[in-house]
Amino acid sequence: MFLGTFSIKCVLLLAGASLPRIWSSRMNILALEASTEVSSVALRYKEKDWLEYCEEPRSHSKVILPIIDKLLNSAGASLSDLDFIALTNGPGSFTGIRICVGIAQGLAYGAQLPVFTVSTLEAMALQATAELPIKPGQVIVPLLDARMGELYWAAFQNTADTGLIQLTAPSVASVAVVQQEIEAIKQNILCIGHGCALIDKSRLTDSSFFEGFKPRASAVILKGLNAVTNGQLISALQPGEVIEPLYLRNQVSWEKRKRLRT
């Protein structure tokens, strides 16, 4: 495994903490998140949790592997001790997603580990239920700036019995279209993510906005644990199998590549 050093300052939020019972599991999981300008890595090992993140822009390729190494060393663990690797596969920053997917795939192949993916938007919504005052029935709308006057978005409803229910699948649309879709929900809404800056809040007076809310890898671990609890099979990558990123702009990316080649 790559070791290396880095001088960019990162923040260690959890170091061997015992989290609430909702996190209780004997699964050992490494989780990665790099869909925005923030890179974060979380580790659950022997029912203890570590989380470190770095907000230095365009630093994903420099910091993720060293943070992984640091957290594993802190826990006294190795890749072979893990049950699976979990990651967000988008949507978000093309570069961040590509780096995150590449690292996860390389580590999973090398250690013969299963891989679990979750969309960045669902991870954000799940994280919000753990960190923000959300009421049962409230709708959570993660919003990420997709550039070019567009937003990555989805809608989830928080329920008391079954947790999050997806109302709208992750998609990319113009700011105007997303604004209309949010207004059509017609109930108290919690909007999270830097895409909130593009929304006309005056037309959503009963809603709450957390523009500074950023995805973290700890929510990816929680989603992975929920999947295992619900009986979802998480399998190892087969020869030639790849982790599929959720870009939502495959056609746009392809057209751009064609223009660069001509």
Buried (B, 14 or more C-beta within 10 A) or exposed (E): EEEEEBEEEBEEBBBEEEBEEEBEBEBBBBBBBBBBBBBBBBBBBEEBBBBBBBBBEEBBBBBBBBBBBBBBEBBEBEBEBBBBBBBBBBBBBBEBBBBBBBBBBEBBBEBEBBBBBBBBBBBBBBBBBBBBEBEEEBBBBBBBBBEEEBBBBBBBBBEEEEBBEBEBEBBBBBBEBBBEBBBEBEEBBBBBBBBBEBBEEEEBEEBBBBBEBBBBBBBBBBBBBBBBEEEEEBEEBEEEEEBEBBBBBEEBEEEEEEEEEE
